[in-house]
């Protein structure tokens, strides 16, 4: 019985690790898309570029956090990127 429990626990941990890895990959993809969108938005706004001093470069974030909420069937996601 102990072996069966160990096998079940091992599978559960394997699935948990796989799910965490998939979520981390998805979060990385969202961060890259957000970085690209921010860069394009800044480059497309001449007034903002002049205000910031011309050739503006958007650096990759140093830290990132995200949260996902589901309320009454409506999903809300928030991503914060900090430099």
C-alpha distance (Angstrom), angle and dihedral (degrees) to the residues before:
residue distance angle dihedral
X1 . . .
X2 3.80 . .
X3 3.80 91.3 .
X4 3.80 91.6 52.1
X5 3.80 90.9 50.2
X6 3.81 91.1 48.0
X7 3.81 90.0 50.2
X8 3.81 91.8 49.3
X9 3.81 91.9 46.7
X10 3.80 90.4 47.0
X11 3.81 91.3 52.6
X12 3.79 91.4 47.5
X13 3.83 91.1 51.8
X14 3.80 90.6 46.5
X15 3.81 91.0 52.6
X16 3.81 91.0 46.4
X17 3.80 91.8 51.4
X18 3.80 91.4 46.9
X19 3.81 91.4 50.1
X20 3.81 91.8 48.5
X21 3.81 91.4 49.8
X22 3.81 91.3 50.1
X23 3.80 91.4 49.5
X24 3.80 91.6 48.9
X25 3.80 90.5 50.8
X26 3.81 91.3 48.8
X27 3.82 91.0 48.6
X28 3.81 90.4 50.7
X29 3.79 90.3 50.8
X30 3.83 91.4 50.0
X31 3.82 90.6 48.8
X32 3.80 91.3 51.6
X33 3.81 91.2 48.6
X34 3.80 91.2 48.5
X35 3.82 91.4 48.3
X36 3.79 90.8 50.6
X37 3.82 92.3 47.4
X38 3.82 91.6 49.4
X39 3.80 91.6 49.1
X40 3.80 92.1 49.5
X41 3.82 92.7 46.3
X42 3.81 92.3 52.0
X43 3.80 93.7 44.8
X44 3.81 91.0 49.4
X45 3.83 93.5 53.2
X46 3.82 108.2 78.2
X47 3.80 93.6 -177.1
X48 3.80 92.1 53.6
X49 3.82 92.3 45.8
X50 3.81 90.4 52.0
X51 3.80 90.6 48.0
X52 3.80 91.4 50.6
X53 3.78 93.3 46.3
X54 3.77 109.0 -91.6
X55 3.78 120.1 -80.1
X56 3.80 103.2 48.2
X57 3.78 121.9 -172.4
X58 3.78 122.6 -165.4
X59 3.81 111.7 -143.0
X60 3.77 124.4 -146.4
X61 3.81 113.0 -96.3
X62 3.78 120.3 -98.3
X63 3.77 93.0 -149.6
X64 3.75 135.4 17.7
X65 3.77 135.6 -169.2
X66 3.75 132.2 179.2
X67 3.75 137.6 -175.7
X68 3.76 133.0 -168.4
X69 3.81 124.2 -157.4
X70 3.76 130.5 -172.8
X71 3.82 114.4 -162.8
X72 3.80 121.7 168.9
X73 3.79 90.5 -17.7
X74 3.80 93.4 -53.1
X75 3.78 116.9 118.7
X76 3.80 120.2 -147.1
X77 3.78 123.2 -174.9
X78 3.78 128.0 -169.6
X79 3.80 124.7 -169.0
X80 3.81 122.0 -171.5
X81 3.77 121.1 -166.6
X82 3.81 118.9 -170.6
X83 3.76 130.2 -170.3
